[in-house]
Amino acid sequence: AKTYTGDITLNSGAVWNETGVSTYDIAASLINNATTFNASTGVHTFSGTAETISGSTTTSIPSVAVTGTYTNSGTLTVATALSGAGTLTNSSTGTLNIVGTVGTCSITSLANVGTISKTGSGTITTALASLTNTGTFNAGGTGTISGITNNAGGVVNVTNTNTITSLNNATSTSTVNISSLTYTITTLTTTTAGNTVNYTGSGDQTIKDQDYGGNLGI
């Protein structure tokens, strides 16, 4: 195991290559402006308090565990697992990509102000259970997402065959766009006055039979 107790600052021109498979405990911030950043498949645990993941270079780490409190203001790409009992906030300048064959997405608290995209062919076998969105959340790929609260100004784009157990379009400025023809949303809450739901599929699409308290686009 490798432990970092201070900030990791990678400047332009830096090369970060993790050789072999090890676990990493990062207890402070990661500022990634490196020319090359290659992470191993070992779990990278972010354990600090009120720390950041930032920089102009994409931080691509297959397995991320957040046990502290972190704000992502750069681009973070996770391809195998996103987990941990901590809190990850994706800021207004942040991009979080959940890609590839992700088998676990079980982080306890995930808040999005920027852009989160869930893509790839991997089925998420552990539900993404607590997502609060005021940015843009692109729900693509496959798998299960349990519990999206789409708050003020939030946009949720449902583009593929994933299952969303509960989606609450919670405010008058919340928008859900459903382009998938084979989506599954078990409970879609749309009773708040002014909320917007758009069914935009280019083919036969099922419109959920329920009360739409705001704007319905078909």
Salt bridges, closest charged atoms under 4 A:
GLU18 OE1 - HIS44 NE2 2.88
